[in-house]
């Protein structure tokens, strides 16, 4: 994955603990999944902010 999408790989690595908490003992934890999704969205938004600011100039 690092070769295909290094930015996404870095995001997943940074949030690995949240990803592991999503499935615990074979059961999905909705609260953990929500926390993981929110962290991923925030990280992707952070990647996009500089691009958006550059386009506006």
C-alpha positions in Angstrom: 0.0 0.0 0.0 2.9 2.3 0.7 3.9 2.2 -2.9 0.4 2.8 -4.3 -0.7 5.5 -1.9 1.9 6.6 0.6 -0.3 9.4 2.1 -3.1 7.0 2.9 -0.7 4.4 4.2 0.7 7.0 6.6 -2.9 8.0 7.7 -3.8 4.4 8.4 -0.5 3.8 10.3 -1.1 6.9 12.4 -4.6 5.6 13.3 -3.9 1.9 13.6 -4.9 1.8 17.2 -8.4 3.1 16.3 -8.7 0.6 13.4 -7.9 -2.3 15.7 -10.5 -1.2 18.2 -13.2 -1.3 15.5 -13.4 -5.1 15.7 -12.9 -6.5 19.2 -13.4 -10.2 19.9 -15.2 -10.6 16.6 -17.8 -8.0 17.4 -17.9 -4.6 15.7 -17.7 -1.6 18.0 -19.8 1.2 16.5 -18.3 3.9 18.8 -14.8 2.8 17.8 -15.7 2.7 14.1 -17.1 6.2 14.3 -13.9 7.4 16.0 -11.8 5.8 13.4 -13.9 7.2 10.5 -13.7 10.7 12.0 -9.9 10.5 12.4 -9.5 9.4 8.8 -11.8 12.1 7.5 -9.9 14.8 9.5 -6.5 13.5 8.2 -7.7 13.5 4.6 -9.2 17.0 5.1 -5.8 18.1 6.5 -4.1 16.9 3.3 -6.6 18.7 1.1 -6.5 22.1 2.8 -3.2 23.2 1.3 -4.4 22.3 -2.2 -7.6 24.3 -1.7 -5.7 27.3 -0.4 -3.3 27.2 -3.4 -6.2 27.1 -5.8 -7.8 30.2 -4.3 -4.7 32.3 -4.8 
